[in-house]
Amino acid sequence: MYRILVHGGALSLVASAFIAVTVALNPRPWLQDYPQDIQARVPPKTTQEKKVSLIMGIPFLVLLLAVPFASTLTLKAQQGSEIDFLRLAANGFGVSFVFNLVDWLVLDWLVLCTITPRFVVVHGTEGAAGYRDYAFHFRGFLIGTVFSAVSGLAIAGMTSLL
């Protein structure tokens, strides 16, 4: 459990900083992660914004997978062959899930929905109801939980083969 909290906390700090900095520079590349009423108030992403989303999204996804994988790999290295698949999967899931919780409760509910600082507001959407759409972000949390479970199983499978 300690490993999950430490590695999940580290993932949360780095991933949250990445999100905060990129949103502060320009929230539009993250437009697909905003509620529909916010997206409907602005023009669709330009070709350039789509490229930026991809350029940001790939390293972000790699980060979300690499930290749980590295954590699970070191767990296996420390425990040796006596560690079972379920424990490896639980570690991969747990590290990813810690970030999922932080993303939901801190970034989404606290910062975006409750505080709503100016830098998270997409120009032209000021006052949109979506900025208070807690249910939208809870659904995102549920999707993130499935992502954590699937990635935890995949990481355990890869780690078992090494």
Short mmCIF file of the C-alpha atoms (twelve columns), coordinates in Angstrom:
data_MODEL
# 
_entry.id   MODEL 
# 
loop_
_atom_site.group_PDB 
_atom_site.id 
_atom_site.type_symbol 
_atom_site.label_atom_id 
_atom_site.label_alt_id 
_atom_site.label_comp_id 
_atom_site.label_asym_id 
_atom_site.label_seq_id 
_atom_site.Cartn_x 
_atom_site.Cartn_y 
_atom_site.Cartn_z 
_atom_site.pdbx_PDB_model_num 
ATOM 1   C CA . MET A 1   0.000   0.000   0.000   1 
ATOM 2   C CA . TYR A 2   2.854   2.367   0.808   1 
ATOM 3   C CA . ARG A 3   4.313   1.856   -2.679  1 
ATOM 4   C CA . ILE A 4   0.942   2.612   -4.271  1 
ATOM 5   C CA . LEU A 5   0.536   5.833   -2.298  1 
ATOM 6   C CA . VAL A 6   4.084   7.058   -2.934  1 
ATOM 7   C CA . HIS A 7   4.178   6.202   -6.626  1 
ATOM 8   C CA . GLY A 8   0.554   7.267   -7.152  1 
ATOM 9   C CA . GLY A 9   1.313   10.524  -5.337  1 
ATOM 10  C CA . ALA A 10  4.344   11.146  -7.546  1 
ATOM 11  C CA . LEU A 11  2.274   10.414  -10.654 1 
ATOM 12  C CA . SER A 12  -0.431  12.761  -9.375  1 
ATOM 13  C CA . LEU A 13  2.026   15.608  -8.798  1 
ATOM 14  C CA . VAL A 14  3.658   15.324  -12.215 1 
ATOM 15  C CA . ALA A 15  0.440   14.721  -14.172 1 
ATOM 16  C CA . SER A 16  -1.425  17.477  -12.313 1 
ATOM 17  C CA . ALA A 17  1.414   19.936  -12.931 1 
ATOM 18  C CA . PHE A 18  1.373   18.983  -16.622 1 
ATOM 19  C CA . ILE A 19  -2.371  19.607  -16.823 1 
ATOM 20  C CA . ALA A 20  -2.187  22.873  -14.868 1 
ATOM 21  C CA . VAL A 21  0.645   24.327  -16.946 1 
ATOM 22  C CA . THR A 22  -0.855  23.341  -20.293 1 
ATOM 23  C CA . VAL A 23  -4.338  24.558  -19.340 1 
ATOM 24  C CA . ALA A 24  -2.865  27.844  -18.072 1 
ATOM 25  C CA . LEU A 25  -1.086  28.304  -21.407 1 
ATOM 26  C CA . ASN A 26  -4.238  27.502  -23.398 1 
ATOM 27  C CA . PRO A 27  -7.229  25.415  -22.273 1 
ATOM 28  C CA . ARG A 28  -8.513  24.777  -25.826 1 
ATOM 29  C CA . PRO A 29  -6.333  21.695  -26.479 1 
ATOM 30  C CA . TRP A 30  -8.167  20.114  -23.507 1 
ATOM 31  C CA . LEU A 31  -11.586 21.108  -24.919 1 
ATOM 32  C CA . GLN A 32  -12.669 17.467  -25.341 1 
ATOM 33  C CA . ASP A 33  -12.390 17.077  -21.550 1 
ATOM 34  C CA . TYR A 34  -14.830 19.904  -20.821 1 
ATOM 35  C CA . PRO A 35  -18.622 19.405  -20.529 1 
ATOM 36  C CA . GLN A 36  -20.652 19.556  -23.740 1 
ATOM 37  C CA . ASP A 37  -22.286 22.924  -23.018 1 
ATOM 38  C CA . ILE A 38  -18.832 24.523  -22.805 1 
ATOM 39  C CA . GLN A 39  -17.708 22.856  -26.034 1 
ATOM 40  C CA . ALA A 40  -20.908 24.024  -27.765 1 
ATOM 41  C CA . ARG A 41  -20.185 27.694  -26.965 1 
ATOM 42  C CA . VAL A 42  -16.920 27.821  -28.899 1 
ATOM 43  C CA . PRO A 43  -15.800 26.904  -32.404 1 
ATOM 44  C CA . PRO A 44  -14.387 23.384  -32.867 1 
ATOM 45  C CA . LYS A 45  -10.655 22.919  -32.482 1 
ATOM 46  C CA . THR A 46  -8.578  24.168  -35.367 1 
ATOM 47  C CA . THR A 47  -6.192  21.833  -37.200 1 
ATOM 48  C CA . GLN A 48  -3.327  23.390  -35.222 1 
ATOM 49  C CA . GLU A 49  -5.143  22.848  -31.899 1 
ATOM 50  C CA . LYS A 50  -5.769  19.215  -32.832 1 
ATOM 51  C CA . LYS A 51  -2.038  18.791  -33.482 1 
ATOM 52  C CA . VAL A 52  -1.220  20.410  -30.140 1 
ATOM 53  C CA . SER A 53  -3.722  18.091  -28.411 1 
ATOM 54  C CA . LEU A 54  -1.970  15.093  -29.949 1 
ATOM 55  C CA . ILE A 55  1.499   16.410  -29.123 1 
ATOM 56  C CA . MET A 56  0.409   16.924  -25.483 1 
ATOM 57  C CA . GLY A 57  -1.744  13.814  -25.285 1 
ATOM 58  C CA . ILE A 58  0.847   11.237  -26.279 1 
ATOM 59  C CA . PRO A 59  3.412   12.078  -23.574 1 
ATOM 60  C CA . PHE A 60  0.588   12.461  -21.058 1 
ATOM 61  C CA . LEU A 61  -0.728  8.966   -21.838 1 
ATOM 62  C CA . VAL A 62  2.818   7.577   -21.719 1 
ATOM 63  C CA . LEU A 63  3.217   9.148   -18.280 1 
ATOM 64  C CA . LEU A 64  -0.078  7.625   -17.071 1 
ATOM 65  C CA . LEU A 65  1.138   4.178   -18.139 1 
ATOM 66  C CA . ALA A 66  4.881   4.424   -17.470 1 
ATOM 67  C CA . VAL A 67  4.729   5.277   -13.773 1 
ATOM 68  C CA . PRO A 68  2.410   2.368   -12.815 1 
ATOM 69  C CA . PHE A 69  4.471   0.064   -15.050 1 
ATOM 70  C CA . ALA A 70  7.773   1.136   -13.457 1 
ATOM 71  C CA . SER A 71  6.252   0.779   -9.989  1 
ATOM 72  C CA . THR A 72  4.967   -2.714  -10.757 1 
ATOM 73  C CA . LEU A 73  8.242   -3.732  -12.371 1 
ATOM 74  C CA . THR A 74  10.213  -2.683  -9.289  1 
ATOM 75  C CA . LEU A 75  7.710   -4.504  -7.076  1 
ATOM 76  C CA . LYS A 76  8.321   -7.691  -9.048  1 
ATOM 77  C CA . ALA A 77  12.090  -7.172  -8.931  1 
ATOM 78  C CA . GLN A 78  11.952  -6.810  -5.146  1 
ATOM 79  C CA . GLN A 79  9.548   -9.703  -4.528  1 
ATOM 80  C CA . GLY A 80  10.929  -12.090 -7.144  1 
ATOM 81  C CA . SER A 81  9.055   -15.031 -8.566  1 
ATOM 82  C CA . GLU A 82  6.875   -15.479 -5.478  1 
ATOM 83  C CA . ILE A 83  4.694   -12.471 -6.338  1 
ATOM 84  C CA . ASP A 84  1.421   -13.386 -7.988  1 
ATOM 85  C CA . PHE A 85  -0.442  -11.797 -10.888 1 
ATOM 86  C CA . LEU A 86  -3.186  -10.368 -8.665  1 
ATOM 87  C CA . ARG A 87  -0.716  -8.428  -6.545  1 
ATOM 88  C CA . LEU A 88  0.999   -7.055  -9.651  1 
ATOM 89  C CA . ALA A 89  -2.384  -6.031  -11.090 1 
ATOM 90  C CA . ALA A 90  -3.409  -4.420  -7.803  1 
ATOM 91  C CA . ASN A 91  -0.228  -2.347  -7.779  1 
ATOM 92  C CA . GLY A 92  -0.644  -1.185  -11.389 1 
ATOM 93  C CA . PHE A 93  -4.303  -0.383  -10.744 1 
ATOM 94  C CA . GLY A 94  -3.579  1.343   -7.440  1 
ATOM 95  C CA . VAL A 95  -0.894  3.703   -8.736  1 
ATOM 96  C CA . SER A 96  -3.108  4.734   -11.652 1 
ATOM 97  C CA . PHE A 97  -6.183  4.998   -9.425  1 
ATOM 98  C CA . VAL A 98  -4.480  7.415   -7.014  1 
ATOM 99  C CA . PHE A 99  -4.068  9.855   -9.897  1 
ATOM 100 C CA . ASN A 100 -7.667  9.202   -10.966 1 
ATOM 101 C CA . LEU A 101 -8.837  10.221  -7.481  1 
ATOM 102 C CA . VAL A 102 -6.675  13.354  -7.449  1 
ATOM 103 C CA . ASP A 103 -7.836  14.293  -10.941 1 
ATOM 104 C CA . TRP A 104 -11.483 13.899  -9.959  1 
ATOM 105 C CA . LEU A 105 -11.518 15.416  -6.467  1 
ATOM 106 C CA . VAL A 106 -8.797  18.066  -6.717  1 
ATOM 107 C CA . LEU A 107 -8.516  19.093  -10.356 1 
ATOM 108 C CA . ASP A 108 -12.119 18.586  -11.437 1 
ATOM 109 C CA . TRP A 109 -14.335 19.122  -8.392  1 
ATOM 110 C CA . LEU A 110 -12.206 21.530  -6.346  1 
ATOM 111 C CA . VAL A 111 -10.360 23.574  -8.961  1 
ATOM 112 C CA . LEU A 112 -12.630 23.422  -12.008 1 
ATOM 113 C CA . CYS A 113 -16.107 23.157  -10.448 1 
ATOM 114 C CA . THR A 114 -15.731 24.927  -7.108  1 
ATOM 115 C CA . ILE A 115 -12.977 27.539  -7.476  1 
ATOM 116 C CA . THR A 116 -13.018 27.936  -11.296 1 
ATOM 117 C CA . PRO A 117 -9.950  30.168  -11.661 1 
ATOM 118 C CA . ARG A 118 -9.831  32.286  -14.813 1 
ATOM 119 C CA . PHE A 119 -7.071  30.215  -16.407 1 
ATOM 120 C CA . VAL A 120 -9.329  27.129  -16.699 1 
ATOM 121 C CA . VAL A 121 -12.144 29.038  -18.403 1 
ATOM 122 C CA . VAL A 122 -12.152 28.721  -22.182 1 
ATOM 123 C CA . HIS A 123 -12.558 32.177  -23.760 1 
ATOM 124 C CA . GLY A 124 -16.186 32.720  -24.701 1 
ATOM 125 C CA . THR A 125 -17.594 30.272  -22.144 1 
ATOM 126 C CA . GLU A 126 -17.583 32.472  -19.074 1 
ATOM 127 C CA . GLY A 127 -20.513 31.603  -16.800 1 
ATOM 128 C CA . ALA A 128 -21.366 28.335  -18.562 1 
ATOM 129 C CA . ALA A 129 -23.258 25.852  -16.388 1 
ATOM 130 C CA . GLY A 130 -20.720 23.162  -17.304 1 
ATOM 131 C CA . TYR A 131 -18.204 24.697  -14.933 1 
ATOM 132 C CA . ARG A 132 -20.411 23.456  -12.092 1 
ATOM 133 C CA . ASP A 133 -21.229 20.069  -13.649 1 
ATOM 134 C CA . TYR A 134 -20.034 17.747  -10.886 1 
ATOM 135 C CA . ALA A 135 -21.862 14.768  -12.440 1 
ATOM 136 C CA . PHE A 136 -19.891 15.136  -15.698 1 
ATOM 137 C CA . HIS A 137 -16.636 14.823  -13.774 1 
ATOM 138 C CA . PHE A 138 -17.925 11.914  -11.705 1 
ATOM 139 C CA . ARG A 139 -18.638 10.065  -14.958 1 
ATOM 140 C CA . GLY A 140 -15.070 10.891  -15.994 1 
ATOM 141 C CA . PHE A 141 -13.868 9.412   -12.718 1 
ATOM 142 C CA . LEU A 142 -15.785 6.193   -13.462 1 
ATOM 143 C CA . ILE A 143 -14.202 6.021   -16.921 1 
ATOM 144 C CA . GLY A 144 -10.807 6.621   -15.292 1 
ATOM 145 C CA . THR A 145 -11.488 3.768   -12.889 1 
ATOM 146 C CA . VAL A 146 -12.081 1.412   -15.822 1 
ATOM 147 C CA . PHE A 147 -8.879  2.736   -17.443 1 
ATOM 148 C CA . SER A 148 -7.011  2.068   -14.185 1 
ATOM 149 C CA . ALA A 149 -8.352  -1.486  -14.001 1 
ATOM 150 C CA . VAL A 150 -7.583  -2.333  -17.625 1 
ATOM 151 C CA . SER A 151 -4.128  -0.778  -17.475 1 
ATOM 152 C CA . GLY A 152 -3.434  -2.544  -14.159 1 
ATOM 153 C CA . LEU A 153 -4.255  -5.901  -15.753 1 
ATOM 154 C CA . ALA A 154 -2.185  -5.121  -18.853 1 
ATOM 155 C CA . ILE A 155 0.755   -3.965  -16.741 1 
ATOM 156 C CA . ALA A 156 0.552   -7.111  -14.611 1 
ATOM 157 C CA . GLY A 157 0.519   -9.222  -17.758 1 
ATOM 158 C CA . MET A 158 3.560   -7.487  -19.235 1 
ATOM 159 C CA . THR A 159 5.394   -7.550  -15.931 1 
ATOM 160 C CA . SER A 160 4.681   -11.261 -15.487 1 
ATOM 161 C CA . LEU A 161 6.299   -11.954 -18.844 1 
ATOM 162 C CA . LEU A 162 9.522   -10.133 -17.942 1 
# 
